Amino acid sequence: MGAFKPDKVAIEALVHEDFVQRDLHERAGRVVQAARSTAPVQTGRYRDSIHAEDGPDGEVLVVSDVDYAEALELGDGNRPAHHTIATALDAARD
């Protein structure tokens, strides 16, 4: 019996299957909800900007498109890191 050789092309194509995309979008929705519920709010702009979008290779990304999102998420010299989206990733686990 020969060694197992995974079909790399088939494995990479799985992310584009409808059932996988449905699952990714459902999980991303939970991450968005969790992130919005814990986001720091001064004006609400950051919280309201958190959303899911399709990535270029079939992945689903949870992002914020306000210009100060990185500083809120990771911190900077003026404020501590909130890790809002990173912490919310736990919401996608079953």
N, C-alpha and C positions, 0 to 999 in steps of 0.2 A: 504494500500500500504506500503511495507517495505522500509527501508532505502536503499539508493544507496550503493552498495558494489562494488568498482572497482576491476577489474580482474588484480591483480598485475603482474601475470606472463605474461599476454598478453601485458600489458603496457611496461614491461621490454623487451619484445621481439621486440617491434616496432623498436628499434634502428637498428636492423639487417635487416629490410625490405629494399629491393632494392631502393625504392623511397626515403627513409630516408637517406640511405647511399649516394645516388647521391646528395641529397641536402647538406648533411654535407661536402662532398668532394668539391662541388662547392663553398660553403661558405668558407671553409678552403683555397681554391685557392685564393679567394679575400683577405683573411687575409695575406697570404704569399706575394702576390703582394704588398699590402699596406705596410707591414713590410719591404720588400726589398727596397721599394722606399724611406723609411724614415730612414733606418738603418744608423748608423754612419759608415763611411768608412775610414779606414786607409789603409788596404791592400785589402779589399773586401772579405776577407775570411768569416767574420761573416755574411755579407749580403748574400753571395752566399750559406751559410749553412742553411739558414732559409727554411724550407720545411714542408710539411704535411705528417703525417704517421698515420697508423691505430693503435688505442689503443687496449688494451686487451679485453675491454667490448663493442666494437662497436663504441666507440667514435673516432673522428678524431682529432689528436693533431697537433698543429703548434709548431715546435721546432727548435732549433739550436743545432748542436752537436759539436760546437767548445768549447774547455775547458774554455774559458773566457766569454761565453754567459751569464751566471748568473750574473757576475760582470757588464756586459754592461746593462743588463735588469734592475737589481735591485740596481746597484751602489755598491761601496765598499769604503774603506778608501782613495783610490787613484782617484776615478772618480765618477761623479754624475750618478744617474740612468737615463737611456734613455727611459725605458718603451716602447721599439720599438714594441714588439709583443703585449703587453697589449693594447697599443693605437690602433694598427691595428685591434683589435677585432671589433671595430666599423664598419669596412668595411664589416663585415658579416651581418650587419643588413639591412633589406629591407626598 
